[in-house]
Amino acid sequence: IHHCRLTATGTEGFNKAMVTRGGIDLRGVDPNTLESKLQPRLYFAGEALNLDGPCGGFNLQWAFSSGHLAGQSISEALA
């Protein structure tokens, strides 16, 4: 298919959205641990942070990876 122009005319609304934007400002989070820079021993992961990627598994991978990092960081902080 060549030269097939598609024009978006609207959205399906929030209930069918695949990604939301907003969350905790990344500048307020230590990127090595995902711990808050303002409140010690407070950690964030996934969509709680202001970070999103294109659809196709990127957001799921971020959720899994950031959850793993935050969990490891919490475990180390409690040791």
N, C-alpha and C positions, 0 to 999 in steps of 0.2 A: 504494500500500500504506500503510495507516494502522494504528497501534497494533500493530506487529509487534515483539514483544519478543524479543531474542536474548541469550542468556547464554553468555559464554565459559566453557568447561569445562576448558581446558588450552591447551598450546602444542604446536607441532610440534618443539620443541627447538632447540638452538643451530645445528645444521646447516642448518636452514631459516630461520633468523632473517634479517630484512632489515636490521636495525640493531643495533649493539652499543653499549653504554654504557661510559664510562670513557675514560681516556687522560690526556694531559698537562693539568694544571690550567691553565685559561685565564689565571689571574692571574699565572702565571709566563712568559707569552709577550707580546711587544710586539704589540699588535693592528695596528699600521701596517706591520709587516714579517714577522710570525710568527717572529721570532727569539727564542730562549730568553733570559730575563732572567738566568738563572743561568750559562749557558755560551755565551759569545759565539761567533758563526758557526755555531750549531746552530739549524736551522729545522725547523718542523713544518707538516704540512698534512693535510687530510682527517680520517679516523677516528683518526689518531694523537693528535688533540686531543679533550678531553672536551666534545664538542659534537655534538648530534644533533637532527634535526628529524623531523617526521612523514613517513611514506612518501608518495611521489608526485613524486619527483624532487628534493626539497629537499636530501637528503644527497648526491646526485650533483652538484648545482650547487655545494654547499659544497666537495666534493672538487675539482672543476674550478677554482673561483674561488680557493680557498686554495692550490692547487698553483701557479696562475699567480702569485699574490702572492708566495709563498715563492720561486719561481723568479726573479722580477724582483728581489726583495730580495737574493738570492744574487748575481745578476749585477751589481747595483750595488755590493755589498760587495767584489767581486773587481776592479772597474774601477779 
